[in-house]
Amino acid sequence: MAFNTGSALLDALVLSVVSDESTYGYKITQDVRAVMDVSESTLYPVLRRLQKNGSLDTYDREFAGRNRRYYSITPDGCKQLEQYRNDWRDYQKKIDKVLFGGDSK
């Protein structure tokens, strides 16, 4: 069974992956795929949207004779990631309460 993966969850996962260190699109895709089934064609628009809204910066670096685009999180992206993390904790508590009953920590 799969749960719905909205754009906010994808944004949060991408920002989280990039928050540790600058990395390139394929690596981001692999890291996100470790937790959900998404295609590259789904994630590249997410990367462009996050870049457009100021959450990510990009730069190119040569790798094996070709340019590779790297993504890094901006200060605004860090703020957005922190908000996503707080929202996720609240959401998780509410879902856990319904799924498992009682108060969840």
Secondary structure, DSSP 8 states (H G I E B T S, - for coil): ------HHHHHHHHHHHHHHS-EEHHHHHHHHHTTS---HHHHHHHHHHHHHTTSEEEEEEEETTEEEEEEEE-HHHHHHHHHHHHHHHHHHHHHHHHHH-S---
